[in-house]
């Protein structure tokens, strides 16, 4: 079992990991996902003590590996690390790369190290390259050798930091196949990856990291199908946001439309969808809501999902309850409903902007 308590890593101008506490059980295969800069790589490098935590504790079984005076080499014999950039020794053959650590650290004989190395090279489909040098291998082959080298130490925990990110797309599948096989071996694994379908397929737990911590965690089904928190939802659905506040009856509607159109162009929204989104907002905000408010405060949010090619518009506004179905502008309401697959209104007096209209734009391919 791996237990992490209040782990923090700070640099001079940034804190990529802030007060993270989590327990990783034996046999867990955990996919660590999240946007760039969220602290994913720093998190697993701290676990392996390649980055020294600023504060907090890490326990591997009964041993605190962050304790003062602890021999970190002991922990690294129990935790293997696979890097983005392979880190193979260029002057050694493939089999010599695998034999080095078991002979130096585990004091295995040359024959024992060779036999184990060849067994693992067969496992990752690289036995015929045993006498080749790293420069003679493709990126995918180098990464498979790096995984075999990690397994030579028979680690209890395996940490993989974006193992396919440095590969040509044609080589990604061969490395994923090896990792998928490894995930079924019972080893405890943490994998930082940007490959969402791969993460879903191999893991039993998913950590979504954002804002310096584990923002949300759960099973693959919970995280990928039913995320509970807003930032997770945006990331999983690849949501791109447009947000504006309208707080005057004389607001610059032309400027608003110009910014909205830039956002839609940037996200490759089709001409037909772009027309429907802009028409829906004009009818809802300009023609229905704004005339009813003496002192307007209207928050407009457009969420476009690149993954699903779908768009949701959320408009919140202050004031007394005003259901748009009660508008006397029947023409605008009819035009609005023709652009939408679904329109809903709700009122929550506890909210600062209690009125809320949600529109699911009708998508046409």
Buried (B, 14 or more C-beta within 10 A) or exposed (E): BBBBBEBBBBEEEEBBBBEBEBEBEEEBBBBBBBBEEBBBBBBBBBBBBBBEBBEBBBBBEEBBBBEEEBEEEEBBBBBBBBBBEBEBEEEBBBBBBBBBBBBEEBEBEEEBBBEBBBBBBEBBBBBEBBEBBBEEBEBBBBBBBBBBBBBBBBBBBBBBBBBBEBBEEEBBEBBBBBBBEBBEEEBBBBBBBBBBEBBBEBBBBBBBBBEBBBBBBBBBEBBBEEBEEEBBBBBBBEBBEBEBEBEEEEBEBEEBBEEBBEBBEEBEBEEEBBEBBBBBBBBBBBBBBBEBBEEBBBBBBBBBBEEEBBBBBBBBBBBEEBEBEEBEBEEBBEBBBEBBEEBEBEEEEEEEBBBBBBBBBBBEE
